[in-house]
């Protein structure tokens, strides 16, 4: 009798650990969810702007400040500010268009200035702001293939002392 109880107990333990292991694999605990990471992009001697136009980039590519500055200096891409108009007027990257991520439909006159096959760099207030990620997804859904995110955004650009434009009035 003791032997059967022992075997039943061992079988119970095996079943319990198998079920627990399956649950951990099939349904990981929510407390350990990891924030998504995105690939970053950097230039090397082997990468040219033209080569980038011939490949499909990953869904999300983040640019660092040095790469954003190189692209800005080269004039290779259109910069798009995803912040609200008030923030844009208070300061933005020279030549950047203002296309608030939550008002794309109301700003079609801005969209027509951006050819679908042109590289686009979107940015917002900084790393704590996700407006640029939302706008990037919107643009990709509209058919723009070459959309990169300058995740350091306006705050990093301004802190670096790079050129800025400030507009007066409402």
Residue frames relative to the residue before (quaternion, step in Angstrom):
aa qw qx qy qz dx dy dz
X 1.0000 0.0000 0.0000 0.0000 0.00 0.00 0.00
X 0.6454 0.5138 -0.3181 0.4672 3.57 0.97 -0.85
X 0.6234 0.5553 -0.3349 0.4368 3.57 1.05 -0.77
X 0.6731 0.4918 -0.2978 0.4653 3.60 0.94 -0.87
X 0.6300 0.5206 -0.3301 0.4724 3.56 1.04 -0.74
X 0.6458 0.5184 -0.3118 0.4658 3.58 1.01 -0.86
X 0.6613 0.4967 -0.3055 0.4718 3.62 0.92 -0.89
X 0.6404 0.5174 -0.3244 0.4657 3.58 1.00 -0.80
X 0.6461 0.5199 -0.3137 0.4625 3.56 1.01 -0.84
X 0.6524 0.5037 -0.3081 0.4751 3.60 0.95 -0.89
X 0.6496 0.5053 -0.3180 0.4706 3.61 0.95 -0.85
X 0.6245 0.5317 -0.3327 0.4654 3.57 1.03 -0.79
X 0.6631 0.5050 -0.3054 0.4604 3.60 0.91 -0.91
X 0.6427 0.5126 -0.3200 0.4709 3.58 0.95 -0.85
X 0.6693 0.4919 -0.3024 0.4676 3.60 0.87 -0.93
X 0.6405 0.5343 -0.3229 0.4472 3.57 0.98 -0.85
X 0.7104 0.4513 -0.2700 0.4677 3.59 0.80 -0.97
X 0.6148 0.5208 -0.3566 0.4728 3.60 1.06 -0.60
X 0.6671 0.4883 -0.3035 0.4738 3.59 0.92 -0.88
X 0.6479 0.5146 -0.3164 0.4641 3.59 0.96 -0.84
X 0.6574 0.5074 -0.3031 0.4674 3.58 0.95 -0.85
X 0.6372 0.5150 -0.3263 0.4715 3.59 0.99 -0.81
X 0.6518 0.5187 -0.3198 0.4515 3.58 0.92 -0.88
X 0.6567 0.5141 -0.3164 0.4520 3.60 0.96 -0.80
X 0.6856 0.4636 -0.2809 0.4860 3.57 1.04 -0.77
X 0.7359 0.4299 -0.2389 0.4654 3.59 0.82 -0.97
X 0.8011 0.1043 -0.0236 0.5889 3.59 1.04 -0.76
X 0.1432 -0.8144 0.5548 0.0917 3.62 0.17 1.18
X 0.5909 -0.5877 0.4069 0.3739 3.59 -1.08 0.62
X 0.5373 -0.6546 0.4345 0.3065 3.56 -1.02 0.81
X 0.6089 0.5931 -0.3572 0.3871 3.57 1.07 -0.65
X 0.7370 0.3996 -0.2356 0.4914 3.59 1.14 -0.46
X 0.3196 0.7480 -0.5305 0.2384 3.59 1.13 0.38
X 0.3188 -0.7642 0.5415 0.1450 3.52 -0.97 0.91
X 0.4859 -0.6372 0.5105 0.3118 3.56 -1.02 0.81
X 0.5013 -0.6723 0.4345 0.3285 3.61 -0.83 0.87
X 0.2324 -0.7395 0.6117 0.1581 3.52 -1.14 0.66
X 0.2355 -0.7722 0.5793 0.1122 3.51 -1.09 0.72
X 0.5279 -0.6172 0.4556 0.3644 3.58 -1.06 0.58
X 0.2857 -0.7191 0.5996 0.2042 3.53 -1.15 0.59
X 0.3295 -0.7451 0.5562 0.1640 3.51 -1.23 0.47
X 0.0771 0.7768 -0.6242 0.0301 3.54 -0.97 0.80
X 0.4766 -0.6762 0.4893 0.2760 3.52 -1.15 0.65
X 0.0216 -0.7536 0.6557 0.0406 3.52 -1.15 0.62
X 0.7001 -0.4602 0.3207 0.4418 3.56 -1.24 0.14
X 0.6894 0.4974 -0.2869 0.4417 3.58 1.11 -0.59
X 0.6857 0.4492 -0.2832 0.4978 3.60 1.23 -0.23
X 0.0615 -0.7834 0.6176 0.0326 3.55 -0.87 0.94
X 0.6468 -0.5161 0.3819 0.4116 3.53 -1.21 0.42
X 0.6601 0.5201 -0.3161 0.4402 3.56 0.89 -0.90
X 0.6229 0.5380 -0.3421 0.4533 3.58 1.02 -0.74
X 0.6359 0.5391 -0.3339 0.4400 3.58 1.02 -0.71
X 0.6324 0.5466 -0.3353 0.4345 3.58 1.07 -0.64
X 0.6999 0.4757 -0.2645 0.4626 3.57 1.18 -0.46
X 0.6932 0.4154 -0.2874 0.5141 3.61 1.21 0.13
X 0.4250 -0.6404 0.5625 0.3047 3.52 -1.27 0.41
X 0.3270 -0.7566 0.5373 0.1787 3.53 -0.65 1.12
X 0.6146 -0.5031 0.4232 0.4359 3.60 -1.21 0.29
X 0.7093 -0.4714 0.3055 0.4258 3.56 -1.22 0.37
X 0.8072 0.0668 -0.0137 0.5863 3.57 0.94 -0.82
X 0.0226 0.7737 -0.6318 0.0409 3.56 -0.77 1.06
X 0.2091 -0.7898 0.5691 0.0931 3.54 -0.77 1.08
X 0.2570 -0.7470 0.5957 0.1451 3.54 -0.98 0.91
X 0.3426 -0.6882 0.5976 0.2278 3.52 -1.19 0.63
X 0.7247 -0.4595 0.2993 0.4173 3.58 -1.26 0.34
X 0.6749 0.4890 -0.3432 0.4332 3.68 0.75 -0.83
X 0.6595 0.4984 -0.3131 0.4675 3.60 0.99 -0.78
X 0.6316 0.5258 -0.3349 0.4609 3.58 1.00 -0.80
X 0.6580 0.5071 -0.3120 0.4610 3.59 0.98 -0.80
X 0.6267 0.5257 -0.3375 0.4659 3.61 1.01 -0.79
X 0.6640 0.4906 -0.3019 0.4768 3.57 0.93 -0.89
X 0.6289 0.5321 -0.3317 0.4596 3.59 0.96 -0.83
X 0.6893 0.4897 -0.2797 0.4547 3.58 0.83 -1.01
X 0.6903 0.4840 -0.2809 0.4585 3.58 1.04 -0.72
X 0.3518 -0.7444 0.4937 0.2800 3.59 1.17 -0.52
X 0.3551 0.7946 -0.4299 0.2402 3.54 1.33 0.29
X 0.8079 0.1826 -0.0654 0.5565 3.60 1.07 -0.64
X 0.4529 -0.6283 0.5516 0.3097 3.52 -1.35 0.26
X 0.2706 -0.7439 0.5893 0.1615 3.57 -0.88 0.97
X 0.0822 -0.7911 0.6060 0.0115 3.55 -0.96 0.93
X 0.2701 -0.7628 0.5755 0.1179 3.55 -0.79 1.13
X 0.2610 -0.8061 0.5190 0.1128 3.59 -0.62 1.16
X 0.5081 0.6694 -0.4134 0.3505 3.59 1.27 0.02
X 0.6513 -0.4965 0.3842 0.4263 3.60 -1.26 0.24
X 0.6808 -0.5218 0.3296 0.3945 3.62 -1.17 0.54
X 0.6277 0.5398 -0.3547 0.4345 3.62 0.98 -0.75
X 0.6668 0.4875 -0.2984 0.4781 3.59 0.94 -0.88
X 0.6186 0.5471 -0.3317 0.4560 3.58 1.03 -0.80
X 0.6867 0.4827 -0.2838 0.4635 3.59 0.87 -0.96
X 0.6499 0.5219 -0.3327 0.4411 3.60 1.04 -0.65
X 0.7693 -0.2730 0.1404 0.5604 3.58 1.26 -0.26
X 0.1334 0.7840 -0.5957 0.1128 3.55 -0.94 0.94
X 0.6361 -0.5005 0.4196 0.4109 3.54 -1.35 0.20
X 0.5413 -0.6400 0.4229 0.3443 3.63 -0.83 0.89
X 0.8097 0.2461 -0.2092 0.4900 3.55 -0.95 0.94
X 0.5092 0.6560 -0.4269 0.3581 3.61 1.23 -0.20
X 0.3394 -0.7012 0.5901 0.2120 3.52 -1.14 0.75
X 0.3444 -0.7247 0.5530 0.2245 3.58 -1.13 0.61
X 0.1303 0.7650 -0.6149 0.1400 3.55 -0.69 1.18
X 0.2182 -0.8030 0.5390 0.1309 3.60 0.13 1.25
X 0.5418 -0.6759 0.3952 0.3056 3.54 -0.80 1.06
X 0.7383 0.4118 -0.2364 0.4789 3.61 1.04 -0.67
X 0.7293 0.3654 -0.2374 0.5275 3.60 1.24 0.19
X 0.1693 0.8194 -0.5306 0.1355 3.59 1.06 0.70
X 0.6639 0.5229 -0.3104 0.4353 3.60 0.91 -0.88
X 0.6943 0.4570 -0.2770 0.4821 3.61 1.09 -0.63
X 0.7263 0.4008 -0.2269 0.5103 3.61 1.25 -0.14
X 0.1284 0.8318 -0.5284 0.1115 3.57 0.93 0.86
X 0.5851 0.5767 -0.3799 0.4252 3.61 1.13 -0.53
X 0.6215 0.4998 -0.3465 0.4938 3.60 1.18 -0.44
X 0.6461 0.5453 -0.3217 0.4262 3.58 0.92 -0.88
X 0.6587 0.5184 -0.3306 0.4337 3.60 0.94 -0.78
X 0.6111 0.5478 -0.3487 0.4526 3.61 1.24 -0.28
X 0.6972 0.4397 -0.2508 0.5077 3.58 1.29 -0.25
X 0.2828 -0.7598 0.5574 0.1789 3.62 -0.31 1.16
X 0.5910 -0.6289 0.3878 0.3237 3.58 -1.00 0.89
X 0.7349 0.4203 -0.2404 0.4748 3.59 1.04 -0.69
X 0.5224 0.6292 -0.4130 0.4009 3.60 1.28 0.18
X 0.4869 -0.6393 0.4960 0.3289 3.59 -1.00 0.73
X 0.1178 -0.7904 0.6008 0.0197 3.55 -0.98 0.94
X 0.1447 -0.7532 0.6371 0.0758 3.56 -0.99 0.92
X 0.1059 -0.7971 0.5926 0.0479 3.60 -0.58 1.12
X 0.0201 0.7854 -0.6182 0.0247 3.55 -1.12 0.70
X 0.1465 -0.7581 0.6232 0.1243 3.54 -1.31 0.26
X 0.8452 -0.2390 0.1408 0.4569 3.59 -1.13 -0.60
X 0.7357 -0.3290 0.2432 0.5398 3.59 1.09 -0.56
X 0.7872 -0.3542 0.2288 0.4500 3.53 -1.33 -0.12
X 0.6687 0.4940 -0.3177 0.4559 3.61 1.08 -0.53
X 0.6403 0.5065 -0.3074 0.4889 3.59 1.29 -0.22
X 0.1932 -0.8061 0.5511 0.0958 3.58 -0.86 0.91
X 0.3355 0.7656 -0.4919 0.2436 3.60 1.25 0.19
X 0.6415 0.5295 -0.3341 0.4432 3.60 1.00 -0.77
X 0.6325 0.5163 -0.3378 0.4682 3.61 1.04 -0.67
X 0.6475 0.5096 -0.3171 0.4695 3.59 0.99 -0.83
X 0.6673 0.4921 -0.3042 0.4691 3.58 0.92 -0.89
X 0.6149 0.5439 -0.3486 0.4523 3.59 0.98 -0.79
X 0.6613 0.4950 -0.3103 0.4706 3.61 0.90 -0.87
X 0.6330 0.5273 -0.3305 0.4605 3.61 0.99 -0.81
X 0.6792 0.4894 -0.2943 0.4611 3.58 0.87 -0.94
X 0.6408 0.5138 -0.3327 0.4633 3.59 0.96 -0.79
X 0.6432 0.5142 -0.3220 0.4671 3.60 1.01 -0.75
X 0.6711 0.4803 -0.2870 0.4863 3.58 1.18 -0.55
X 0.6644 -0.5466 0.2943 0.4161 3.59 1.25 0.05
X 0.4782 0.6432 -0.4586 0.3838 3.60 1.23 0.06
X 0.2673 -0.8151 0.4999 0.1194 3.59 -0.59 1.17
X 0.7806 0.3322 -0.1455 0.5091 3.56 1.00 -0.80
X 0.2644 0.7549 -0.5449 0.2515 3.54 0.45 1.27
X 0.0512 -0.7866 0.6152 -0.0165 3.55 -0.74 1.14
X 0.3186 -0.7465 0.5562 0.1787 3.57 -1.18 0.59
X 0.2061 -0.7220 0.6475 0.1304 3.54 -0.87 1.03
X 0.2134 -0.8597 0.4546 0.0933 3.53 0.14 1.38
X 0.5981 0.5557 -0.3736 0.4404 3.62 1.11 -0.46
X 0.2060 -0.8704 0.4282 0.1291 3.50 1.34 -0.47
X 0.8422 -0.2194 0.1629 0.4648 3.46 -1.39 -0.42
X 0.6555 0.5352 -0.3286 0.4193 3.60 0.83 -0.93
X 0.6877 0.4710 -0.2864 0.4724 3.59 0.86 -0.92
X 0.6317 0.5409 -0.3237 0.4513 3.58 1.01 -0.86
X 0.6938 0.4752 -0.2714 0.4681 3.57 0.83 -1.04
X 0.6608 0.5149 -0.3075 0.4513 3.61 0.93 -0.87
X 0.6467 0.5168 -0.3180 0.4622 3.60 1.15 -0.56
X 0.4675 -0.6974 0.4313 0.3303 3.59 1.25 -0.21
X 0.3753 0.7286 -0.4888 0.2990 3.58 1.19 0.44
X 0.6891 -0.4928 0.3165 0.4269 3.62 -1.19 0.39
X 0.0400 -0.7828 0.6210 -0.0072 3.55 -1.09 0.84
X 0.2388 -0.7247 0.6236 0.1699 3.53 -1.32 0.35
X 0.0720 -0.7687 0.6349 0.0296 3.56 -0.95 0.92
X 0.2172 -0.7906 0.5642 0.0976 3.54 -0.88 1.00
X 0.3800 -0.7084 0.5520 0.2215 3.54 -1.13 0.71
X 0.7600 0.4177 -0.2822 0.4103 3.55 -1.29 0.35
X 0.7376 -0.4548 0.2946 0.4030 3.56 -1.37 0.06
